[in-house]
Amino acid sequence: MHLTLGHSPDPDDAFMFYALAKHKIPTGDFTFEHILQDIQTLNERAFRAELDITAVSMHAYAHLLKDYALLHSGASMGDNYGPMLVGKEVLTRGEILASRIAVPGTMTSAFLALQLYLETPADQLNFVVVPFDQIFEALDEKRADIGLIIHEGQLTYADRGFALSEDLGKWWFKRTNGLPLPLGGNAIKKSLGSDNIAKISAILTESIRYGLEHRADAVNHALPLGRGLDFERADQFVGMYVNELTLDYGERGRAGVREFFRQAHKAGLIPDPGELTFV
């Protein structure tokens, strides 16, 4: 069975799927076509149910339960760190609310967390959508006053002369008494059937485990997607988002997802996701 596998062109996703991409592990009767696209595009494709397996923002997944199941592995969780609001100067929450904000996509989990943080829905925010890897340029060109950054920008913003106003992962950790902020996950088409899903899930989990057990090789594989990161910083970034919570959400991870959805639904930002399952 040939399967399409969508993931972001980022060090953490490349690290996760190193073993698959380089044929380091057996895949039985399955072949995988790797499709690398930014998370906003993957979210949009998931809404059209185009890919068999795909990385999705947790925000987007709240709208995708009809077609996709959430795999128990592959999560990107911000455990007392996460998307950041940065700009030329430090702004208060009230000043951020009055600012023009560059965001990496309206269906990203970062944008949902931003709405919860500001206690303001999207239609009442002054924002502009900018590809995640162009947010620094949008700030430099004064197309926005503050930027919501994800991916490796969390490690490099100070090098570009920007100041941190808020780390939404730290804010969420404090708000929830220690839960991680769920940012992304791997989703799989329910139409593949429970037997295939179980086999595919085991393969994808083994790919993550192989990367963690062959860390240097996997980081070197991911390094070209680091957009200027050296090995040390790439390894640091991978460690933030590929770890024990990626192998399995565990009780803390599942609680983080459920609380994120509960608060977002209570605020009227997402539909009621009902009872979540992790396959």
C-alpha positions in Angstrom: 0.0 0.0 0.0 1.4 3.4 -1.1 0.8 6.1 1.5 1.2 9.9 1.3 2.9 11.3 4.4 2.8 15.1 4.9 5.1 16.9 7.2 6.7 20.3 7.7 10.2 21.1 6.2 11.5 21.6 9.7 14.2 19.9 11.8 11.9 18.3 14.2 9.7 16.6 11.6 12.7 15.7 9.5 14.3 14.1 12.6 11.1 12.1 13.3 10.9 10.7 9.8 14.7 10.2 9.3 14.4 6.4 9.6 11.6 6.3 7.1 13.2 8.6 4.6 16.5 6.7 4.7 14.9 3.2 4.9 16.5 2.4 8.2 13.5 0.4 9.5 11.2 -2.2 7.9 7.9 -1.0 6.6 6.3 -4.3 5.6 3.7 -3.9 2.9 3.7 -0.1 3.1 5.6 2.5 1.1 5.7 6.2 2.1 5.8 9.2 -0.1 7.1 12.1 1.9 5.4 15.4 1.1 7.1 18.4 2.7 4.9 21.6 3.0 4.5 24.3 5.6 2.0 23.6 8.3 -0.6 26.0 7.0 -0.7 24.2 3.7 -0.8 20.8 5.4 -3.8 22.0 7.5 -5.6 23.2 4.4 -4.9 19.9 2.6 -6.2 18.0 5.7 -9.5 19.9 5.5 -9.8 18.4 2.0 -8.7 15.0 3.3 -6.0 14.8 0.6 -3.2 13.0 2.5 -3.2 9.6 4.1 -1.1 10.7 7.1 -0.2 14.3 7.9 1.2 16.6 10.5 -1.5 19.0 11.5 -1.8 21.8 13.9 -3.8 20.8 17.0 -6.1 23.8 16.3 -6.9 22.4 12.8 -7.4 18.9 14.2 -10.3 20.2 16.3 -12.2 20.5 12.9 -10.9 17.3 11.4 -12.3 14.5 13.6 -14.7 13.2 11.0 -11.9 12.1 8.6 -8.8 11.8 10.7 -7.8 10.0 13.9 -5.0 11.3 16.1 -2.0 9.0 16.3 -0.6 8.3 19.8 2.9 9.3 18.6 4.3 12.3 16.7 3.1 15.1 18.9 4.9 18.4 19.2 4.3 19.7 22.7 5.6 22.9 24.3 6.5 21.8 27.8 6.9 25.2 29.5 8.0 26.8 26.2 6.3 27.4 22.9 5.3 30.0 20.3 6.6 33.5 21.2 5.5 37.1 20.6 8.6 39.1 19.6 9.2 42.6 18.2 11.5 45.5 18.3 10.6 46.2 21.9 8.8 44.5 24.8 5.1 45.1 24.8 2.5 44.5 27.5 -0.5 42.3 26.9 -2.7 45.4 26.4 -0.2 46.9 23.9 -0.1 43.6 22.0 -3.8 43.6 21.8 -3.7 47.1 20.1 -0.8 46.1 17.8 -0.7 44.6 14.3 0.4 41.0 14.7 2.1 38.9 12.1 0.9 35.3 12.6 2.0 32.1 10.8 -1.5 30.9 9.9 -5.1 31.1 11.2 -5.3 27.4 11.8 -2.0 27.1 13.7 -2.1 26.2 17.4 0.0 29.2 18.0 -2.8 31.4 16.7 -5.4 29.6 18.8 -3.2 30.0 21.9 -2.8 33.7 21.0 -6.6 34.2 21.0 -6.8 32.5 24.4 -3.9 34.6 25.8 -5.5 37.9 24.6 -9.0 36.7 25.4 -10.0 38.0 22.0 -11.3 36.1 18.9 -9.7 36.4 15.6 -12.3 38.8 14.1 -11.4 41.4 16.7 -7.6 41.2 16.3 -5.5 43.2 13.9 -3.4 40.6 12.3 -1.7 39.7 9.0 -0.9 36.2 7.9 2.8 35.7 7.0 4.7 32.5 6.2 6.4 31.4 9.4 9.9 31.9 8.0 9.1 35.4 6.8 7.8 36.9 10.1 11.2 38.5 11.0 11.2 40.2 7.6 7.6 41.5 8.2 8.8 43.0 11.5 11.9 44.6 9.9 9.7 46.0 7.1 7.2 47.4 9.6 4.4 45.4 8.1 3.6 44.3 11.7 4.4 45.6 15.2 4.9 42.2 16.8 5.3 38.7 15.4 4.0 35.3 16.6 7.0 33.0 15.9 7.1 29.2 15.7 9.8 26.7 14.8 13.5 27.6 15.0 12.8 31.3 15.3 12.3 30.6 19.0 16.0 30.1 19.2 17.2 32.8 16.9 15.0 35.9 17.5 17.5 37.6 19.8 20.2 37.2 17.1 18.0 39.2 14.8 17.6 42.0 17.4 14.1 41.2 18.6 12.8 41.3 22.1 10.5 38.7 23.8 7.2 40.0 25.0 5.5 36.6 25.9 6.3 32.9 25.6 2.8 31.4 25.2 4.2 28.0 26.3 5.3 29.4 29.6 2.0 31.3 29.9 0.0 28.1 29.2 2.1 26.0 31.7 1.4 28.5 34.4 -2.3 28.9 33.5 -2.9 25.1 33.6 -0.7 24.2 36.6 1.9 22.4 34.6 0.4 21.0 31.4 2.3 21.1 28.1 0.9 23.2 25.2 -0.2 20.9 22.4 1.0 22.4 19.1 0.9 19.7 16.5 0.2 16.0 16.0 0.2 13.3 13.4 -3.2 12.4 12.0 -4.2 9.4 9.9 -7.2 8.8 7.7 -9.9 6.8 9.4 -10.8 5.2 6.0 -7.6 3.2 6.1 -9.2 0.9 8.6 -8.3 -0.1 12.1 -5.9 -2.9 11.1 -3.9 -0.8 8.8 -3.9 2.2 11.2 -2.4 0.0 13.9 0.4 -1.3 11.6 1.2 2.2 10.3 1.1 3.7 13.8 3.7 1.1 14.9 6.0 2.0 11.9 5.8 5.7 12.6 6.5 5.3 16.3 9.5 3.1 15.5 10.8 5.8 13.1 10.7 8.3 16.0 12.3 5.9 18.4 15.1 5.1 15.8 15.8 8.8 15.5 16.1 9.3 19.2 18.4 6.2 19.5 20.6 7.5 16.6 20.4 11.1 17.5 23.5 12.5 15.8 22.7 10.9 12.5 19.1 12.0 12.6 20.1 15.6 13.5 22.6 15.7 10.7 19.8 14.6 8.3 17.5 17.3 9.7 20.2 20.1 9.6 19.6 21.3 6.0 16.1 22.3 7.1 17.3 24.3 10.0 17.4 27.6 8.2 20.8 28.7 9.6 20.9 26.6 12.7 24.2 25.0 13.5 24.3 21.4 14.8 24.2 22.4 18.5 21.1 24.6 18.0 19.4 22.1 15.7 19.9 19.4 18.4 18.5 21.8 21.0 15.5 22.5 18.8 14.9 18.9 18.1 15.1 18.1 21.8 12.4 20.6 22.5 9.9 19.0 20.2 11.0 15.4 19.7 11.1 13.6 23.1 9.2 11.2 25.3 5.9 13.1 24.7 6.5 12.5 20.9 6.8 8.8 21.4 3.5 8.8 23.3 1.4 11.7 24.6 1.1 10.0 28.0 -1.3 11.2 30.6 0.1 14.8 30.7 0.1 15.1 27.0 -3.5 13.8 26.6 -4.6 16.1 29.4 -2.9 19.0 27.7 -4.8 18.4 24.4 -8.1 18.0 26.2 -7.6 21.1 28.3 -6.6 23.1 25.2 -9.7 22.1 23.4 -11.9 22.6 26.5 -10.7 26.2 26.9 -10.9 27.0 23.2 -14.4 25.5 23.0 -15.6 27.4 26.1 -14.2 30.6 24.5 -16.2 29.9 21.3 -13.1 29.4 19.2 -13.5 25.8 18.1 -16.4 23.3 17.8 -16.9 20.7 20.6 -14.5 18.0 19.7 -16.3 15.4 21.9 -14.3 12.5 23.3 -10.8 12.4 21.9 -9.1 9.1 21.1 -5.4 8.5 20.4 -4.8 5.5 18.1 
